[in-house]
């Protein structure tokens, strides 16, 4: 079982990085499961809208909610996140790899994609997650410290994923 994570330095970098890697792997016919995130700037000075694309071919689900002007709370729409997770669960069987755009606050609290990640690991499906450094301790606890750090570079991530897939395929 292979599990990797990457931490990208800039705001929004992780989303672009993982989406680009996913596109390259999909173009090569690799069966991906999971999500990649796209942020859309909103009019005015408000925060962006957050959408995830369920791999390999959609749907696209808005996971943020508008809380109105001046709101400061978490904008994640838990119901929309659960919909994205259910879509991924339906696609996990037979997947070559699970990519999750972020091991975030929900996962750190024991919710979100945690069960799907555990299911993939139990099925010997390689897993790659984007990780916010704020949630690294919770991630390490969840994974038992077995996850491998992968450089936040397209070539490094793609090489890691291809090696993990090849290793898994060779042992089946």
Order of alpha helices (4+ residues) and beta strands (2+ residues): beta-alpha-beta-beta-beta-alpha-beta-alpha-alpha-beta-alpha-beta-alpha
